[in-house]
Structures are given as C-alpha cells and as structure tokens.
Amino acid sequence: MPKQVDHRERRETIARALWRVVAERGVAHLTLREVAQEAGISHGALQHYFSSREEMLSFAMDFASEQTSQRVGRRLAEFGARPHPRDVLRVMLTEMLPLHADARATSRMSAAYVLEALHDENVHARARGGLVEGRALVEKLVRQAIVDGHIRPDRDPVAETNLLLALTGLTPLIELDVITPREALAAVDQYLDRLFTGDEGSAGGKGE
C-alpha cells in the first residue's frame, strides 16, 4: 500500500524549513523554491500545500505563534495551577525574546512577517489581528492584577501594557550583540519588580 502522507506534519515541516531560511539566509531568500529545497521536497510538491508565498508565510507565522503558546504553557505549568501574574507576564515576555534556539527561530519569523505586512494588505490584516489579540491578553492580565491588589490601583493599565510590550523591543539589541541575554532579562525583571512593588507571592523566575 502507498505510504499515507500526514498533511499537517508535512505543512509543519515546510514551516520549519521556512524558519531556517529566514534565520540563516534572510528574508531576501524567502521564496517557494528556496523553502522547498530546504524542506527536501520538490517545488511542485510544496505548491500542493501552499499556492503562494503569502499563504506559506501566514501558515509559518501561525505555527510559530502556536509553538510559542505551547512553550509558555509548559513553563507556566511549573508554577502550579494558579501562577502569580508577575510570573505569567515574565514568561510571556521572555518567550518573545530570542533567548534560546526555538524562541530565536520564532522571533526571526515574526520579524520577517512584519516586514511582509508593511507591503501586503492581506498579511497586514492578519498580522495586526494577531498583535491586537496578544496585546488585549496582556492588558487583561494587568487589569486583573490591579483588581486583585498585585499592582497599585493608580497604575494606568493601558500605559503599563504598552510599556510591558515595549520590552520585546529588546530583540534587535540581543540579536545584534548590543546587549546580552542576561542584561535583557535584568531589564524585564527590574520593570516587573517596579510594577509589582509591595506585592508578595511571585516566584520571580529569575536566574535563567
């Protein structure tokens, strides 16, 4: 009998190949043919799964987001059933920074996606939607932390959310060796310490 192809697995293989092309050769090499070669399949076989560069890129970004969410979930499980909001925010922020191989791959994929979004209306809409959803989740966490007394009530949840997400802007400084991963983590921890001043109960998660 002919071997059954797991289409989801094949699409994920292609997505990971796309990540490698972006990470190792840059966005300029992000073509269907280049990705097919990296994935070890023919150009025609790749087109069976993705008819366009945009479609392939969007799937790769969705898969990257899915992988990041899974990493965040695994790390938060270490804190028990009800992790402290400081720990939740720290894990979310640090998993968006290029501090290990998987996070670097997804971070570079995100950068490529943003560049594509600047010049493609469809990609722009998808990218914006994902960012709006992610930002809303962070703001919800901040607002709940204020209600629960973990953050002072005089803090502006909108401004604090924007400042927290601004910490992910440390990515190019890490990638271009302007600062070290340890310095990036110190910046994240110092900001969270200020935000949660006077609160007790966080494991802190320091020392990565």
C-alpha positions as CSV (number, residue, x, y, z in Angstrom):
1,M,0.0,0.0,0.0
2,P,1.3,3.5,-0.7
3,K,2.5,5.4,2.3
4,Q,-0.1,7.8,3.8
5,V,1.1,11.4,4.0
6,D,0.3,13.3,7.2
7,H,-0.5,16.6,5.6
8,R,-0.4,18.5,8.9
9,E,3.1,17.1,9.6
10,R,4.2,18.0,6.0
11,R,3.0,21.6,6.3
12,E,4.8,21.9,9.7
13,T,8.0,20.5,8.1
14,I,7.7,23.2,5.4
15,A,7.0,25.9,8.0
16,R,10.2,24.9,9.9
17,A,12.2,24.9,6.7
18,L,10.9,28.5,6.1
19,W,12.1,29.5,9.6
20,R,15.5,28.1,8.8
21,V,15.7,30.0,5.5
22,V,14.7,33.3,7.3
23,A,17.1,32.6,10.3
24,E,20.1,31.5,8.2
25,R,19.8,33.4,4.9
26,G,17.4,36.3,5.5
27,V,14.1,37.4,4.1
28,A,15.6,38.1,0.6
29,H,15.8,34.3,0.1
30,L,12.3,33.6,1.2
31,T,10.9,32.1,-2.0
32,L,8.8,29.0,-2.6
33,R,11.8,27.4,-4.4
34,E,14.2,28.1,-1.7
35,V,11.9,26.8,1.0
36,A,11.2,23.6,-1.0
37,Q,14.9,22.9,-1.3
38,E,15.4,23.5,2.4
39,A,12.5,21.1,3.2
40,G,13.9,18.5,0.9
41,I,10.8,18.4,-1.4
42,S,10.2,19.4,-4.9
43,H,8.9,22.8,-5.8
44,G,5.7,21.2,-7.2
45,A,5.2,19.2,-4.0
46,L,5.4,22.4,-2.0
47,Q,2.8,24.1,-4.2
48,H,0.5,21.2,-3.4
49,Y,0.4,22.6,0.1
50,F,0.9,26.3,-0.5
51,S,-0.1,28.0,-3.7
52,S,1.6,31.3,-2.8
53,R,4.4,32.8,-0.8
54,E,1.8,34.7,1.3
55,E,-0.1,31.6,2.1
56,M,3.1,29.8,3.1
57,L,4.3,32.7,5.2
58,S,1.0,33.0,7.0
59,F,0.9,29.4,8.0
60,A,4.5,29.6,9.2
61,M,3.6,32.5,11.4
62,D,0.5,30.8,12.8
63,F,2.6,27.8,13.5
64,A,5.3,30.0,15.2
65,S,2.6,31.6,17.4
66,E,1.3,28.1,18.3
67,Q,4.7,26.9,19.3
68,T,5.3,30.0,21.4
69,S,2.0,29.5,23.2
70,Q,2.9,25.9,23.9
71,R,6.3,26.9,25.4
72,V,4.6,29.5,27.6
73,G,2.1,26.8,28.7
74,R,4.8,24.4,29.6
75,R,6.7,26.9,31.6
76,L,3.7,28.2,33.5
77,A,2.8,24.7,34.4
78,E,5.9,24.7,36.6
79,F,4.3,27.4,38.8
80,G,1.2,25.3,39.7
81,A,-2.5,25.7,39.0
82,R,-2.6,29.4,39.7
83,P,0.6,31.1,38.8
84,H,1.2,34.6,40.1
85,P,0.5,37.4,37.4
86,R,4.1,38.6,37.6
87,D,5.3,35.1,36.7
88,V,2.7,34.9,33.8
89,L,3.9,38.2,32.4
90,R,7.5,37.3,32.8
91,V,7.2,34.0,30.9
92,M,5.1,35.6,28.2
93,L,7.7,38.4,27.7
94,T,10.8,36.3,27.8
95,E,9.4,33.7,25.4
96,M,9.0,36.5,22.9
97,L,12.7,37.4,23.2
98,P,15.4,35.4,21.3
99,L,16.9,33.8,24.4
100,H,17.1,30.2,23.1
101,A,17.0,28.4,19.8
102,D,13.3,27.9,19.5
103,A,12.5,31.5,20.5
104,R,15.1,32.8,18.1
105,A,13.5,31.0,15.2
106,T,10.0,32.2,16.0
107,S,11.3,35.7,16.8
108,R,13.0,36.0,13.4
109,M,9.9,34.6,11.7
110,S,7.9,37.3,13.4
111,A,10.3,40.0,12.1
112,A,10.0,38.6,8.6
113,Y,6.2,38.6,8.9
114,V,6.1,42.2,10.0
115,L,8.3,43.3,7.0
116,E,5.9,41.4,4.7
117,A,2.9,43.0,6.4
118,L,4.2,46.5,5.5
119,H,3.8,45.8,1.8
120,D,0.9,43.3,1.7
121,E,-2.6,44.3,2.8
122,N,-3.8,40.7,3.5
123,V,-0.7,39.9,5.6
124,H,-1.1,43.3,7.3
125,A,-4.6,42.5,8.3
126,R,-3.6,39.1,9.7
127,A,-0.5,40.4,11.5
128,R,-2.4,43.3,13.0
129,G,-5.2,41.0,14.2
130,G,-2.7,38.7,16.0
131,L,-0.9,41.7,17.7
132,V,-4.3,43.2,18.8
133,E,-5.3,39.9,20.3
134,G,-2.0,39.4,22.1
135,R,-2.0,42.9,23.4
136,A,-5.5,42.5,24.7
137,L,-4.5,39.4,26.6
138,V,-1.6,41.3,28.3
139,E,-3.9,44.2,29.2
140,K,-6.5,41.8,30.7
141,L,-3.8,40.3,32.9
142,V,-2.6,43.7,34.0
143,R,-6.2,44.9,34.8
144,Q,-6.9,41.7,36.8
145,A,-3.7,42.1,38.7
146,I,-4.8,45.6,39.7
147,V,-8.2,44.3,40.8
148,D,-6.5,41.6,42.8
149,G,-4.2,44.0,44.5
150,H,-0.9,42.8,43.0
151,I,-0.4,46.2,41.2
152,R,-1.2,49.6,42.7
153,P,-4.6,50.9,41.6
154,D,-3.1,54.2,40.5
155,R,-1.3,52.5,37.6
156,D,-2.8,53.1,34.1
157,P,-3.4,49.6,32.7
158,V,-3.2,50.8,29.1
159,A,0.2,52.5,29.6
160,E,1.5,49.6,31.6
161,T,0.5,47.2,28.9
162,N,2.3,49.2,26.2
163,L,5.4,49.5,28.4
164,L,5.5,45.8,29.0
165,L,5.2,45.0,25.3
166,A,7.9,47.6,24.6
167,L,10.3,45.3,26.4
168,T,10.0,42.9,23.5
169,G,11.8,45.7,21.5
170,L,15.0,44.4,23.2
171,T,15.0,41.7,20.5
172,P,17.3,43.6,17.9
173,L,19.6,44.7,20.7
174,I,20.1,41.0,21.6
175,E,20.3,39.8,18.1
176,L,23.0,42.4,17.1
177,D,25.0,41.8,20.3
178,V,24.4,45.3,21.7
179,I,23.2,43.8,25.0
180,T,23.5,40.3,26.4
181,P,20.5,38.0,27.2
182,R,21.4,38.4,30.9
183,E,21.0,42.2,30.6
184,A,17.7,41.8,28.7
185,L,16.4,39.6,31.5
186,A,17.6,42.1,34.1
187,A,15.6,44.8,32.4
188,V,12.5,42.7,32.3
189,D,12.9,41.7,36.0
190,Q,13.5,45.3,37.1
191,Y,10.5,46.6,35.3
192,L,8.3,43.8,36.7
193,D,9.7,44.5,40.2
194,R,8.6,48.2,39.9
195,L,5.2,47.3,38.5
196,F,4.5,44.8,41.3
197,T,6.1,46.9,44.1
198,G,4.9,45.8,47.5
199,D,3.3,42.6,46.2
200,E,4.3,39.2,47.7
201,G,3.9,35.7,46.3
202,S,5.7,35.8,43.0
203,A,8.3,33.1,42.4
204,G,10.1,35.7,40.3
205,G,11.6,33.3,37.9
206,K,15.0,34.9,38.0
207,G,18.2,33.2,37.1
208,E,17.6,31.9,33.6
